[in-house]
Structure formats: structure tokens, C-alpha cells
Amino acid sequence: MFKELFSKLTIIDKYILKRYLATFSVMILLFIPIGITIDVAEKINKILENRVPFAKVASYYLDFIVFFANNLFPIFLFLSIIWFTSKLASNTEIVAILSSGISFQRFLKPYIIGATIVCVFALLMGFFIVPKASDGYRNFRYNYLIGGGKEEMRKTNDVYRQISDSEFIYASNLNVDSKTAYNFVLEKFDKNKLLYKITATSIMYNDQEKTYILMNYTKRTVGELDDTIETRMSKAVKFNFELEDLTPVVYIAETLMPNELDKFIEKERKRGSSNINRYLVVKYRKYSIPISAFILTIIAVSVSSMKRRGGMGINLAIGIAVAFSYVFLDKIFGTMAEKSSFSPLIAVWIPNVVFGILAYYLLKNAKR
């Protein structure tokens, strides 16, 4: 398909498309070493202090490259288009192309093809490569770089969860490493009626028996006239939940493939998780960020396709301001959706809508 499409392009189309993809690739390759250098300078003391093995550090920076490039790709893309289009304009190549009778809309064709290639690549990266890289990147940071990181990875105090349509559990403290929870309570309901309540001072998972050992076990079954109470010093019970599932790591949504993420969100919704909006923001961003390639491409071409007094520097200044405004707006509304009842879908797509309107306005002026 791409081979057939490429064969139909004119020499000018191929020239612009090659410059589009080559400049974007070089821009990423130039900034990644800078990002690594800054990160190493900032984290080297922690790495040496914790005596992190070289293999883990190397693996971390491979994941860092993917994570860094994925998060900042809109900025890299925008600046690369500004750069090479400004070069075309300063060399009067764009004037020559448009003077030959080619409309500005037709001039945009190779840019749109380039944006499509970048969009597809970003989608595939976000679906299949970024989740694994994000897991390695976040896990390393919480284990070696953040003080008390392991404790911050999960919510381990006052854990309250709905594990099924009719069952609720509570634990005052949970230790995932030892698979132990303290001051455990399980309540079973039939609609609004309490059927029974299980309490224990501690609960520990037994790997061999695949059961939970409850210490100071008490089960109170609610009857029509009176209640039945069962007490034991310890009792082995099978439950349909894993302690790790009760407190997923804070970045869990970033590490899941699309189908896994959908199942996870549905399961967390049934459990009454308070972090649903955070997971939905991650899900919707997998689609909104790649689509931004088209919007940012149109804005970049519209801004840089004409000669300006001050040359390329003015175009780059405008480009940097617009690119960082997009990222800033994306972060602001994303955080708003995570921390409030604001719709995650609307929050994630607002930057694209706002900058889409800006792209349309700039494109109309550029045609003139």
C-alpha cells in the first residue's frame, strides 16, 4: 500500500516527505543524548549510593529513551517541521513551488502523508512498546531513585475495596511483599442487607495451599432473629482476590496493552476504585497524542512557510512557544481530570480541539 502510494508522488512530494521524516528522526536522535546526560547528572548520586548493577542501569536508560521520546514527540515533531520548512522558505523554494501553479492545499500533501506515517508509528509504539518501557522506567525510579519509593508505589494504608457485586473488604495496612494485611474485614451483602461479616487481626497468603490464613478469625452471620458467631484462633480460607490486586501500583495503567487496559478499567470500576479517571486519561491519550501529529504539522507549516524578518529564529521561537503550550495544556487538563470529576475524554481532547481551531485559522491565512 505504502509502496504504491509512494510511487504516485511527484519529485517535490518525495523531496518534502524525505525532509519531513529525516529531520524528525534527527531531531529525536539529537535530543535523546541530551535528555540522558541531564538525567544521569541528576541521578548518578542515587545510583552509586544504592549500588545499582550496571545491567539494570543500562536497561533503565533503554526504557528511558522510549519513555522520553514518546512523551515529547509532539515537541520534536513540531520543531523539526518548523526547522526544515523555514529552510525551504528562506531558500525561496516554497515561493518557487507555489509559483508553478501548485495550490497551498496541494503543497500540504507530503506533510499530511508524513503526519500519517508518524501517527501510525506513534500508535503502534503507544500500544505495544511504550507500556513495557514505562513499566521498566517507573519500576526503576521507585525502587532506586525515589526515597521511600516502594511505599509510594501503592496505597497500603486504609485499603477499602469492592471485590465483587456483593463483597467489600477493608485492611488498615497491607504489605504486598510478605502478602500480609492487618485488621482485615470482609462484608457480604444481599442488595442492602448484610449477610455476614468476617474480621481478623491479620491475614496472610499461603503459597503452598493457595489459601489465606486468618488470625483471630471471627465470622458473624446475620440471622432473622439472632446472629451466629464463629471464632477461631486461626483459619484457612479461600478468597477470590489477590492482595496485589487490592493496591495496584500507581502507574499500572501506563504498563498495560490496550485490551489489558480495558479489562483492568472495567474490573476497577466494579471494585469502586477512586482512580478510574487516572486510568481513563492514560487510555484516551494513547489515541489523542498520535492524532496531534496532523494538527501540529498544519500549524508548523502555516507558521514557517513564509519568509519573516528575523529569519528562522522567529519561526523557531513561535514553534517552541506553541509546542510547549500544547504540552502544558495537555498536562493541565489531564491533571484536572485525574483529581476531579471532570470528564477524562473531554480533558484529553481539549488540547487537540483548541489547537485544531488554531490550525484552521492559520491555514486560512497561510493560503492567502
N, C-alpha and C positions, 0 to 999 in steps of 0.2 A: 504493500500500500504506500509506504513512505518513499520507496524507490520510484514508483510510478508518479507520485506527486512531485518528487524532486526533478524528474526528467522533464516535467512540463514547465518548470521555472525558467525565466529568462536569465541572461548573464547577470543583469543588475540584481535580480532577486537572489541568485546564488551568492553574489558578492556580499550583499547586505546580510543574508542569513548566516553566512560563514563568519562574518564580523560579529554578529549578534552572539552566536554560540561561543566563539573563540574568546571574545572579550569577557563574557560572563564567566567562563571557565578559568581564565587567567585571573580575574578579579577574586574569585574564591581561593585559588591557589596562592595568591599573594597575601590575603588577609588571614588565612588559617595559620601560617607560621607565626604571624604577629600575635594572634589570639593565644597560641600555645606558649609563646615566650612570656606574655603577660601573666598567664595562668601559672606557669612554672615559677616565675619570680614571686608570685603571691603565695603559692602553696608549698614551696620547697622546704621551708622550716618544718611544717607539719609532717610532710612525707618523711624527712630524715628523723624527726622526733619519734614517729611511730614505726620506724624501720620497715617501711613498706617494701616488699620484694619487687625487684625491677620488672618482673613479668607482669605483675599487677599494675604497676605504673604505666607500662607500655600499653597494656590493654585499655587502661583508663583513657589514655590520650588518643587511642584509635576511636573509642566511643565519643570522646570529646570533639573530635573532628566532625563526626556525623551530627552530633547534637548542636554544635556551634553553627555549622553550615545550614542546617535545617531551620534553626531559629532566626538566622539573619539573612536568609536567602532573598527576601524582598528588598533589603537594602543593597545587597550585592548586585542583584538584577537591575535595580533602578539606576545605580551609579554606573554600571557597565554600559547601559543603553545611552545614558547622558553623555558618557565619555566618547564613545565611538560615533554617535550621531552628531555631537558637537564638532568632532574632527571632520566629518563629512561636510557639515555646514561651513566650517572655516576654510575648507578647500574648494568651496563653491560647487561641490559635487551634487548637492541636493538641488541647487538652482538649475544646474545643467539637466538633471533628471526631469524636474517639473517643466522646464522649458521645452523639453522634447515632446510635450503633449500628454504626459502621464499625469493623471489626477493624484491629488494627495491621498485619496482613499486607496487608489491602486498602489501608491508608494508604500502604504502601510502593510501590504500583503505579506512580504517576507518577515516583517516584525510579528505579525499575528501567527504565522507558521512557527516562528521561533518561540513565541509565548506558549503555543500549544505543546511543543516538544518539552519545554521547561515544566509546564503544568503537569503533563503525564508523568514525567520523571519525578517531580515533587510528590505526586500522589502515590506512586509506587514506593518511593522512599518512606513516606509517612506511614504507609500501610505495613510494609514488610521489613524495613531496615532500621528505621528510627526507633520503634518500640524496644528492640533488643539493645540498641546503643544507649537509649535512655535508661534502661534498667541498669546496665553496667556503670554508666556515668553517675547516676543518682546513688547507687549502692556504694560505690567507692567513696563518694563525698560524705555520706552519712556514717560510714564505718571508719574512715581515716582522717577526714579533714574538718569535720564539724564537732566541736566539743559537746559531748553527751549526745552524739548523733544517733546512736542506736535507740536511745529512749525517745528521740524526736521522730523516728521513722513511723511510729504507730501511736495511737491513743491507747494507753494502757491503764488509765485510771477512770473509775466510774464508767465502765463499759456497759451500755444498755442497748440490746439489740432484739429485733423481732426475727426469729429464725424460721418461722412458718406462719401460715394464716392465723394460727390459734396459740402459738407458743412465744413467750417472751423470756429473755434471760437478763441477768444483771450480775456483774462482778465488780468489786471495789478496786481490785488490782489484778493485772494479768501479766504473766511472764511467758512470752512465746518461746524463748529458748528452752526453758525447762518444761514447757507445756503445762503450766500450773496457773490456776486462778484462785482468788481468795474471796471469802464472803459471797459465795455463789447462791443465786436464787433463780429458779425456773418456775414460771406460772403458765398453766394450761387453761384456756378459756373455751367455752362454747358460746359464741356470739359475745354477749356481755356478762355471761355467768362464769365465775371461777370454778373450775372442776377440781384442780389440785394445785398444791404449791410445794416445791422441793427446795430445801435450804441445806447448805453445807458450809463449814468454815473454810474448806479448801477442796479443790477438785484437780486431779492430776491424770493426764492421759497415760495409759499403759500400752506401749507399742506392741508387746507380745500378744496380749489378749484383745487388743483393739477395743478396749473399754475405758471408761473414766472411773477412777477411784475417788469416791466422795467421803470425806472425813466428817464425823459428827453429822451424819445424814439424818434428815427429818423430812417426812412426806406427810402433808396434811391433805386429806381427801374430803371435799365438802359434800356432806350428805343432805338429805331433805330435812331431817330433824336434828341430827348431830353430826359432828365431824369424826373421821377416823384418822388417828395419828400413828405413824410408823417411825420408829427411831432406831438407828444403828450407829455403832462407833465408826464403822466404815462399810461401804457397799460399792460393788462394781456395777456400773450402769452403762448401757449403750445409748449414745445420743447421735442424732443425725447432723452434727455440725463439727467443724474443726476449729480449734482455738485460734488458728491463724486467720480463719475467715471472719472472726469476730472483730478483728482490728487490722484490716488491710493496710499496707504501707501507704503513706500519704500520696505517693506518686504512682500508685498502682495503675491508674488509667493510662498513663503515658507508656506503659510497658506492654500493653495488650494489642493484639491484632484486631482489626475491625469486628470480625464475628465474635471474638472473645470479649471485646469491649461491650458489645450489645448485650451478650448474655450476662456479663458482670453487672451492667447497669440495671438490667431487669431484676436480677437477684437482689441487688442492694435496694432497689425501690421497694420490693416486697418486705425487706427487712427494716424499712423505715429509716434508712441511712440519711444523715443530715448533709452528706457530701455529694448528693446526686448532681447538683448544679455544677460542681467542680468536674465531675466525670463527663457531663454533657458538653461543657466548654471544650474539653480535650477532644471529644468525638467530633464536634462541629468544626473545630479548627483544622482537622485533617482534610476537610473539603474547602474551607474558605481561604486558607493561606495559598494553596496552589492556584485557585481562581484569581487571586490578586495579581498573578503574573500578567494577565491581559490588561487589567486596569492600570497597573504601574507602567506597562510598556507604552500604552497610549499617552499617558501623562508625560513620560520621559521624552517620547518622540515629539510631542506637541511643544514642549518647553525648549528643546535643544535643536530643533530643525531649522531655526533661523539664526542668522548672524546677529550677535549683540555687541554693543560697545562694552569692552571689558573682556571679550572673548570667552574661552571655555571656562574660566574661573567663575564667572557669573552663573553659568549653567550648572556647574558643579555645586555651587553654594545653594542654588534653588533646589537642586536634586537632593542634597543632603538634608535640607530643611523638610522637604516633602516626605522623603523616605522615613526619617525619624518621627515625623508627625504621624505617619501611618502606624508605625510600630507602637508609638506612645498611645494612640487612640485604641489600638487593639488590646494593649495591656490594661488600660484604664477600664474599658467596658468588660473585659474578661474577668478582672478582679471584682468589679461591681456585681457580675452575675454569680460569682463564687461565694461572695459574702452576703448576698441579699436575695430577695425573691425575684429579682429582675430576670426576665426570660433569657436563658443562655443562647438560644437560637438567634434572637434579635441582637443580643450583645455582640456575638461573634461576627454577625454580618453587617453591623453598623459601619465599621471602617470601610468595607467594600462598597456599601451604598453611598457613603459620603464622598469617597474618592472616585466612585463611578460617575457621580454627578459632576465632580471637578474635571474628570477626564473628558466628559461630553462637552463641557463648556470650553475647555482648552482646545479640543479637537475642532470645534466650530470656528474658533478664532484663528487656529493654525491654517485652516483651509483657505481663509481669506488672504 
